[in-house]
Amino acid sequence: MKKDYLETVRTGGQLNKKEQMLLIIQLSIPAILAQVSSVIMQYIDASMVGRLGAEASASIGLVSSTTWLMGGLCNAAGIGFTVQVAHKIGAGRNRDARRIVRHGLLYLLGFSLVLAALGCFLSFFLPGWLGGDASIRKMAGSYFLVYALALPALQMRMAAGGMLQSSGNMRIPSALNILMCVLDVLFNSVLIFPSLRIGSIRIPGAGLGVTGAALGTALSEVVVSILMLLFLLVRSEELHIRRGERASFQKEELMTAIRIAVPVGVESAVMGGAYVVFTRIVSPLGNIALAANSFAITAESLCYMPGYGIAAAATTLIGQSLGAGRQKLARQMGLLTTGFGMAVMAGTGVLLYLLAPQMIGILTPDPEIRALGTQVLRIEAFAEPMFAASIVASGVFRGAGDTLVPSVMNFVSMWLVRLTLAAILAPRLGLRGAWIAMCIELWVRGLLFLGRLVRQDRGRFSVFFRSSAKQEVIKPNR
């Protein structure tokens, strides 16, 4: 059914509101499951490391904002190519889409290798720069070093998964991301803890602690990235490599990728830098606050990951609709997906408020961390609907190739609102003050994105993709 609806989008057929909503839900559910599985993996890491003590938890929390920055840059680099894949497939130009896949993967691999080298260098200095206590710096540096070495695998997994999603295939990336969660559990259980003997049974363990958690995640990334590439390049109906098919370099496509990716990359760097500064604001509050902040962020992510799943579906739908030259349908889908995301995350916000003690309790046995983490989660619960507005609307704009203005809005909101308020409130109210600042900022950000979405609905999306999409519909090359 989902495939029929997507084909209707590509061929110019009509979809009523109910059918549009069904298509959004059908594409969103696998993407949501993939996002939730990644959070479960973070839960597993945090829960296992939490059993090692507050210092081990704080060491990961110290560098977590920088790992998000690196991951965000990898994601941004891939978007420049995945959006074009969606437009080409929507226009029926599958051969061009395959060319973008081939060249895009090569460019992205080179980018990730450079980023990995930079990360390895930074791992020796980063914990000290972030103001981490001397007792956790070595563990934090070791964790970040392993993460940096695994960046090429992370880049390939993200890129291949994004390209499969752009073709309308949400199930395979979702299934493989769930597999990554399972593998992470298996690898972590062996690598984090020392060998254990229960009666006559000996359970092997490497006893590597925090480093073992990083290695477990890295190994699962490597395995799943290989499988994701196999499905993309061998099994994908639209995108698999054809024998004898030429894939000549197209400068215009590279420049388009850069045009789309650079604002998102700058946004990721700016936002990631803001998270690093936010961590720096929290660090002087002590290891308990630092660990509670890290655990609360992990716990909250279970509530906002559905928004990112819906945003991934929105990018595919908007991209293919515009590739087929269907401006009106793209605008309708943009409003529907954003409204759907806000409704879903309003529900998860209620659950976050009610279940905050249990969500933190899974991650740590420390009563001080649990109490503080519960308080800040309940503050954040009130921001979830507007957080959804910014997340899903951003996915809509990316599907249209509109990345510059949303990136500027994120910058203004994060740096001028969140960090300014956090710097004022954290010394006075502790971690609670920092999270009050976060809640206020997410409301501001959501209102900014909703305002732009409404203005776009009254006008049109990217002029560039509007004109290019019309040309592509005329000459399909499947």
C-alpha positions in Angstrom: 0.0 0.0 0.0 2.8 2.4 0.9 4.5 1.8 -2.4 1.3 2.4 -4.3 0.8 5.8 -2.6 4.4 6.8 -3.4 3.9 5.8 -7.0 0.8 7.9 -7.0 2.9 10.9 -5.8 5.5 10.3 -8.6 3.0 9.8 -11.4 0.8 12.8 -10.7 -2.2 10.9 -9.2 -4.5 12.4 -6.6 -4.4 11.6 -2.8 -7.1 12.8 -0.5 -6.3 13.9 3.1 -6.9 10.4 4.5 -4.6 8.8 2.0 -1.9 11.5 2.6 -2.1 10.8 6.3 -1.9 7.1 5.8 1.2 7.6 3.6 2.8 9.8 6.3 2.1 7.2 9.0 3.3 4.3 6.9 6.6 6.0 6.2 6.9 7.4 9.7 6.5 4.2 11.7 9.6 2.4 10.4 11.6 5.6 10.8 10.3 6.1 14.3 11.3 2.6 15.2 14.8 3.2 13.9 15.2 6.4 15.9 13.8 4.8 19.1 16.1 1.8 18.6 19.1 4.2 18.6 17.9 5.7 21.8 17.5 2.3 23.4 21.1 1.7 22.4 22.0 4.9 24.3 20.0 3.7 27.2 21.8 0.4 27.2 25.2 2.1 27.1 24.2 4.6 29.9 22.7 1.9 32.0 25.7 -0.5 31.8 28.2 2.3 32.4 26.0 3.7 35.2 26.7 0.5 37.1 30.4 1.4 37.1 29.7 4.6 39.2 29.1 8.3 38.9 32.6 9.0 37.6 32.3 6.6 34.7 28.9 8.1 33.8 30.2 11.7 34.1 33.2 10.8 31.8 30.8 9.9 28.9 28.5 12.9 29.7 31.5 15.2 29.5 32.2 14.3 25.8 28.7 13.5 24.7 28.0 17.0 23.3 31.2 16.7 21.2 30.1 13.3 19.9 26.8 14.8 18.9 28.7 17.5 17.1 30.7 15.0 15.1 27.7 12.9 14.3 25.8 16.0 13.3 28.5 16.9 10.8 28.4 13.5 9.3 24.6 13.7 9.0 24.8 17.2 7.4 27.4 16.0 4.8 25.0 13.2 3.7 21.9 15.4 3.4 23.3 17.2 0.4 23.2 13.9 -1.5 20.2 12.2 0.0 17.9 15.1 -0.8 19.0 15.0 -4.5 18.3 11.2 -4.6 14.7 11.9 -3.4 14.2 14.5 -6.1 15.7 12.4 -8.9 13.5 9.4 -7.9 10.4 11.6 -7.7 11.2 12.8 -11.2 11.6 9.2 -12.5 15.4 9.7 -13.1 16.6 6.7 -11.3 19.8 6.5 -13.3 20.8 9.9 -12.2 19.9 9.0 -8.6 22.3 6.0 -8.8 25.1 8.2 -10.1 24.6 10.5 -7.1 24.7 7.5 -4.8 28.0 6.3 -6.2 29.8 9.7 -6.1 28.2 10.7 -2.9 29.4 7.7 -1.0 33.0 8.3 -2.2 32.9 12.0 -1.2 31.4 11.2 2.2 33.9 8.5 2.9 36.7 11.0 2.3 35.0 13.6 4.5 34.6 11.1 7.4 38.2 10.0 7.3 39.3 13.6 7.7 36.9 14.1 10.5 38.1 10.9 12.2 41.7 12.1 12.1 40.7 15.4 13.7 38.7 13.6 16.4 41.7 11.4 17.2 43.9 14.4 17.6 41.3 16.2 19.8 40.8 13.2 22.1 44.0 14.0 24.0 43.0 17.5 24.9 39.2 17.6 24.8 38.3 16.5 28.4 40.6 19.2 29.8 39.2 21.9 27.5 35.6 21.0 28.6 36.5 21.5 32.3 36.2 17.9 33.3 37.5 16.8 36.7 40.9 15.2 36.7 39.4 11.9 37.9 37.4 11.4 34.7 39.6 12.9 32.0 41.4 9.7 31.0 38.2 7.7 30.7 36.5 10.5 28.7 39.5 10.8 26.3 39.6 7.1 25.7 35.9 7.0 25.0 36.1 9.8 22.5 39.1 8.3 20.7 37.3 5.1 20.0 34.2 7.1 18.8 36.4 9.1 16.4 37.9 6.0 14.9 34.4 4.6 14.2 33.3 7.8 12.3 33.7 6.4 8.8 31.5 3.5 9.7 28.9 5.9 11.2 29.1 8.1 8.1 28.5 5.1 5.7 25.6 3.8 7.8 23.9 7.3 7.9 24.5 8.0 4.2 23.4 4.5 3.0 20.4 4.6 5.3 19.4 8.1 4.2 19.6 7.2 0.5 17.4 4.1 1.1 14.9 6.2 2.9 15.0 8.8 0.1 13.9 6.0 -2.3 10.9 5.3 0.0 12.5 2.3 1.6 12.1 2.9 5.3 11.9 -0.7 6.5 15.5 -1.9 5.8 17.2 1.0 7.5 14.9 0.6 10.5 15.5 -3.2 10.7 19.2 -2.7 10.5 19.3 0.0 13.1 17.3 -2.3 15.4 19.9 -5.0 14.7 22.6 -2.5 15.7 20.9 -2.1 19.1 21.0 -5.9 19.6 24.6 -6.1 18.6 25.5 -3.2 20.9 24.0 -5.2 23.9 26.0 -8.3 23.0 29.3 -6.4 22.4 28.9 -4.3 25.5 28.1 -7.2 27.8 31.4 -8.8 26.8 33.6 -5.6 26.7 32.5 -3.5 29.6 32.5 -5.9 32.5 35.1 -8.4 33.7 34.6 -12.2 33.5 31.9 -13.5 35.9 31.5 -17.0 37.3 28.1 -18.2 38.3 28.5 -21.7 39.8 30.4 -23.7 37.3 29.5 -21.4 34.4 32.0 -18.7 33.4 30.7 -15.7 31.5 33.6 -14.1 29.6 34.3 -10.4 29.9 37.1 -8.0 28.9 36.6 -5.6 31.8 37.3 -2.5 29.7 34.8 -0.3 31.4 34.1 3.0 29.6 36.4 2.1 26.7 34.5 -1.2 26.3 31.2 0.8 25.9 32.8 2.8 23.1 34.2 -0.3 21.4 30.8 -2.1 21.6 29.1 0.7 19.9 31.9 1.1 17.3 31.8 -2.6 16.4 28.0 -2.6 16.0 28.4 0.5 13.7 30.9 -1.3 11.5 28.7 -4.4 11.1 25.5 -2.5 10.3 27.2 0.0 8.0 28.5 -3.0 5.9 24.9 -4.5 5.7 23.4 -1.1 4.9 25.8 -0.6 2.0 25.0 -4.1 0.7 21.3 -3.4 0.7 21.8 0.0 -1.0 24.3 -1.1 -3.7 23.1 -4.7 -4.3 19.5 -5.1 -3.3 17.7 -1.7 -3.7 15.3 -1.8 -6.6 15.9 1.8 -7.7 19.5 2.3 -6.5 21.5 -0.9 -6.9 24.6 -0.8 -9.1 23.9 -1.8 -12.7 26.6 -3.6 -14.6 27.9 -1.5 -17.5 26.1 1.6 -16.4 28.3 4.7 -16.6 28.5 7.0 -13.6 30.3 10.1 -15.0 31.1 13.0 -12.6 28.6 15.8 -12.6 30.0 19.0 -11.2 26.5 20.5 -10.9 25.3 17.7 -8.6 28.4 18.2 -6.3 27.8 21.9 -6.1 24.1 21.3 -5.3 25.1 18.9 -2.6 27.5 21.5 -1.1 24.8 24.2 -1.4 22.4 22.1 0.6 24.9 20.6 3.0 27.0 23.6 4.0 24.2 25.4 5.9 23.3 22.2 7.6 26.9 21.5 8.4 27.4 25.0 9.8 24.2 24.5 11.7 25.5 21.2 13.1 28.8 22.9 14.1 27.0 25.8 15.7 24.5 23.6 17.5 27.1 21.1 18.5 29.3 23.9 19.7 26.4 25.2 21.7 25.9 21.8 23.3 29.6 21.9 24.2 29.2 25.3 25.8 26.1 24.1 27.6 28.2 21.2 29.0 30.8 23.7 30.0 28.1 25.7 31.9 27.0 22.5 33.7 30.4 21.2 34.5 31.2 23.5 37.4 28.0 22.2 39.1 29.8 19.0 39.9 29.9 15.3 38.8 26.4 14.6 40.2 24.9 17.4 38.1 27.0 16.4 35.0 25.9 12.8 35.3 22.2 13.8 35.9 22.4 16.1 32.8 23.8 13.4 30.6 21.2 10.8 31.9 18.3 13.2 31.5 19.3 14.0 27.9 19.4 10.3 27.2 16.0 9.8 28.8 14.4 12.7 27.1 15.6 11.5 23.7 13.3 8.5 23.9 10.5 11.1 23.7 11.7 13.3 20.9 13.1 10.5 18.6 9.6 9.9 17.1 9.8 13.5 15.9 13.1 12.8 14.0 11.4 9.6 12.5 8.5 11.7 11.2 11.0 14.3 10.0 12.8 11.7 8.0 9.5 10.7 6.4 8.8 14.3 5.7 12.1 14.8 3.9 11.3 11.8 1.6 7.7 12.9 0.9 8.6 16.6 0.2 11.6 15.6 -1.8 9.8 13.2 -4.1 6.7 15.5 -4.4 8.9 18.4 -5.5 10.9 16.1 -7.8 7.6 15.2 -9.5 6.8 18.9 -9.8 3.9 18.8 -7.3 4.2 22.0 -5.3 0.7 21.9 -3.8 1.0 18.4 -2.6 4.4 19.2 -1.0 2.8 22.1 0.9 -0.1 19.9 2.1 2.3 17.2 3.2 4.5 19.7 5.0 1.6 20.9 7.2 0.3 17.4 7.9 3.6 15.9 8.9 4.4 18.8 11.2 0.9 18.6 12.9 1.3 14.9 13.2 4.7 15.2 14.8 3.4 17.8 17.3 0.5 15.5 18.3 2.8 12.5 18.8 5.3 14.4 20.9 2.6 16.1 23.0 1.7 12.5 24.0 5.3 11.6 24.7 5.7 14.8 26.8 2.9 13.6 29.1 4.6 10.2 29.4 7.9 12.0 30.1 6.4 13.9 33.0 4.6 10.9 34.5 7.4 8.4 34.1 10.5 10.6 34.7 11.5 8.7 37.9 11.4 5.3 36.2 13.2 6.5 33.1 16.1 7.9 35.2 16.0 4.9 37.5 16.8 2.6 34.7 20.0 4.4 34.0 21.5 4.8 37.4 21.2 3.5 40.9 22.5 6.7 42.5 19.7 8.4 44.4 21.1 11.9 44.1 21.4 11.6 40.3 17.9 10.1 40.1 16.3 12.9 42.1 17.9 15.7 40.1 17.3 14.0 36.8 13.6 13.6 37.5 13.3 17.3 38.3 14.8 18.5 35.1 12.9 15.9 32.9 9.6 17.2 34.3 10.7 20.8 33.3 11.5 19.6 29.8 8.2 17.7 29.3 6.4 21.0 28.7 8.6 21.8 25.7 8.0 18.6 23.7 5.2 19.8 21.3 7.1 22.9 20.2 10.3 20.8 20.0 8.4 18.6 17.6 7.4 21.6 15.5 11.1 22.6 14.9 12.2 19.0 14.3 9.6 18.0 11.7 9.4 21.4 10.0 13.2 21.2 9.6 12.7 17.9 7.8 10.1 19.5 5.5 12.5 22.3 4.6 15.4 19.9 4.0 13.2 17.9 1.6 12.8 21.2 -0.4 16.5 21.9 -0.3 15.8 24.9 2.0 18.5 24.7 4.6 20.0 28.2 5.0 17.2 30.1 6.8 16.3 27.2 9.2 20.0 27.0 10.1 20.1 30.7 10.9 16.9 30.3 13.1 18.5 27.4 15.0 21.6 29.5 15.6 19.7 32.5 16.9 17.5 30.4 19.1 20.3 28.3 20.6 23.0 30.9 21.1 21.0 34.0 22.0 18.2 32.3 24.0 19.3 29.0 25.5 23.0 29.7 26.3 22.4 33.2 27.5 19.6 32.1 29.9 21.6 29.0 31.0 24.6 31.2 31.9 22.3 33.4 34.0 20.2 30.7 35.6 22.6 27.8 36.2 24.8 29.6 38.8 21.6 30.6 40.7 19.3 27.5 40.3 21.8 24.8 39.5 21.0 22.2 36.8 17.3 23.1 37.1 18.1 26.6 35.9 20.0 25.3 32.9 17.0 23.1 31.9 14.5 25.9 32.4 16.6 27.8 29.8 16.4 24.8 27.5 12.6 24.6 27.8 12.1 28.3 27.1 14.5 28.1 24.1 12.6 25.2 22.5 9.4 27.1 22.7 11.0 30.0 20.9 12.5 27.7 18.3 9.2 25.9 17.7 7.4 29.2 17.1 10.1 30.4 14.6 9.8 27.2 12.6 6.0 27.2 12.6 6.0 30.8 11.4 8.3 30.0 8.5 6.2 26.9 7.6 3.0 28.9 7.4 4.7 31.5 5.2 6.1 28.8 3.0 2.6 27.3 2.7 1.2 30.6 1.5 4.0 30.9 -1.1 6.2 28.2 -2.5 9.2 26.1 -1.5 12.7 26.4 -3.1 12.6 28.1 -6.5 15.6 26.2 -7.5 14.0 22.8 -7.0 10.7 23.9 -8.4 12.3 24.7 -11.8 14.7 21.7 -11.8 11.9 19.3 -10.8 9.7 20.4 -13.8 12.5 19.7 -16.2 13.2 16.2 -14.7 9.6 15.0 -15.0 9.8 15.4 -18.8 12.8 13.0 -19.2 12.6 10.0 -16.9 15.6 7.5 -17.2 14.8 4.6 -15.0 
